[in-house]
């Protein structure tokens, strides 16, 4: 019985670790650093977990606009620009030939004419490049796609286009990259473009494991009584 409990504890720790590490993008929801409710603050990229490049603004329900996920979101066109385009990026480890799901939310701050560009670079090769110019003011839209990695690292980058160097525009939130599981019969799963892949809730998995452990323990008890 004690050995079974040890197995369950190890399994629980593994599930929690997998859930926490599922998203390859660090701080994809811009929840760190924490900003006071109904306010905003700008940060250099070195102050924002996971992200590199230009400075960026983080909002928390400012002027009544809520995040697409969580409590906070980012504004790509941030305060105190350098006179050039704002650009933020992350580089994450990938497996050559593996398939990944990418999704994120975006919205305009003050004009439907706002625009930014998304680049995905695997190794030294640009594998995806798209202009997003279909913004709606303070209305979140979701984009999702799949891509195949061709190197051991991939870089995701957002770059402001309109306004180019202005400090108002291009909200971003909930940037997620998930590696697709492999099927033993069909290989990578078919792309699910409508919604980002869902991570199993750890509570549900643990309840199932506890149930199986209870049944196994009962059988062991009955076997010993015979």
N, C-alpha and C positions, 0 to 999 in steps of 0.2 A: 504493500500500500504506500509506504514512504517513497519507494522508487517511482511509483506512478505519480505521486504529488510533485516530485522533483522534475519529472518529465513535463508535467503541466506548467510548472513555473517557468521552465526553460522555453516552452512553446509560447507562453504568454509574452515573455520578454522579446522573443523573435518577432511575434506579430506586431507589437508596439513599435519595434525598430523598423520593420518593413513599412508600416503606415507612415512613420515620421520621415522616412527617406524616399518615399514613393515619388514625390515631385523633385525632379532634378534641378529645378530653379530654386535658388535660395531667396527667401523673402519675396516670393512672387506676388503676394498680396500687399506689399509695402506696409506691413503692420509694424515694422521697426525702422527707425526709432519711433517711439510713441509720441503722438501729438495730442494736445488737449482737445477735448470734445468741442465741436463748433469753432474750429480754428484751423490754421494752416501754418506751415513753417518750411523754409527751404534749407537744404543740407548739401554739403559737398558729397560727391559719390563715396568718398572714403568714410563718411559717417553712416552710410546706408548699407546694411548687411547684404552681401551678395552682388551688389551692382557696382559697375565701374563706368568711367566716362565723365560726362558733364554733371553739374549739380542738378538737383531736381527738387520739386516741391512735393510735400505729402499733406494731404487734406484729411480731416476727420469731421464729416458732416457739416463742413463749412457752408454757410448760406443755405442750409437745408438739403444739400445734395449728398445723397448717401452712396457709399461704395457698392460696387457690384457684388462684392463678397467681403465678409469681415467688417471692420470698422473704418479702414483707411484705404485711400487710393493715391496714385501719383499723378502729377501734371508734368508732362515731358518738357514743355516750354516753361522753364523755371525762372526764378528770380536771379538777377545779377549774371546775365549772360556774357559771353566773351566776344560777341559780335558775329559768331558763326552759328551753324546749326547745332542744336542740342542733340546729343547722342548718348544713350546709355546701353550697356551690354553686359552679358554674362557668358562665360565659357564653362562648359560642363563636360564631364567624361561621357563618351559614347562607345559603343561596340560596333566595329565595322560590319555592315550588313544587317544590323538590327533595325527594326522599325519603331518609330517613336510617334506619339501623338502630341501635338502642340495646340494649345488653346489660350485665348486671353480675351479680355473685354476692353472696349475703347469707346470714347464719347467725345464730343466737342464741348469746349467750355463756353464759348460765346458766339461762334459762327459755324455754320454748316460747311464753310469753305476750308476749315482746318484740315490738315493732312500730315501724315508721317509715312516713313518707309520702313518696312521690316526686311532685314537681311538674315539669312541663315548661312553660315560658312562652316563647312566641315573640312578640317585640315586647312589647306590653302585654297580650296575651291568653293565658290559661291553656289550653293545648291538651291536657294530660294530667295527671290527678290520681288517684293510687291509693294505698290503704292496704295495706301488706304486714304481715300478722299471721299468716302460716303458717310461722313460723320453726321450725327444729329445732336443738336445742342442739349446737353444734360439728359441724354437718353442712351443707356448702355447698349452696345451691340457686341455680339460674340463672334469671334473668328476661330475656326478649328481646321486642322489639316494633319496629314501624316507625312513623315519624311524618313528616308533611309540614310543612316550615317555611313560615311565613306572614310572616316578617320577615327582615331581614338579620342578626339575632342571635337566639340561643335560649339560655335559662338552664335548667340542670338543677339541682335542689335536693333534698337528702335532709334530712328533719326528724324528730327523735325523737318518738314518740308514747307508747310504753310500754317502759321507764319514761320519764315525761315529762321530768323534770329529773335523774333519778338518774344515777350515773356508771358504771353497769354495763349493757352491752347493745348489740345491733345491730352486728354485724360487716359490713363491706363490702369488696369487692375487684374488681379487673379491670373498671372502668367504661369502656365502649367506645362511641363514637359514630362510625359510618362512613357516608359518603355513598354511596348506591347508584349504580352506573354506569348510564348510559342506553344502551338498545338502539336502534339506528337504525330498527328495525321496530316494536318494542312499547313504547318509552319505558322508564320505570322497571321494574326487574326485580321479580318477584313476591317478597313478603316471605318470608324464611327465619327462622322463629321458633324453631326448635329449637336452633340454634347461631349465635353471632355470625359475621358475615362474616369469611372468612379472607383475610389479606393474602398475596399470592404471595411465596414465598421468593426473595430476591434472588439467591442462588446458582444456583437453577434457571434463572432468567431469563438470568443472565449466561452460563451454560454453553450455553444455546440460542443466544445471540447469538454466542459464540465459534465454535460449530459453523458457523453461517451465514457468519461471516467467513472461516473456513478454506475452505469450499466456494467462496466468491466469489474468494478469492485464488488458488485452484487454477485456476479458470477463466481468470482474468486471465493467469496464467503460461502456460497452454496456448495462449491466444490470441496471446500475444506470440511464441511459438515457431513458429507457423504461417507 
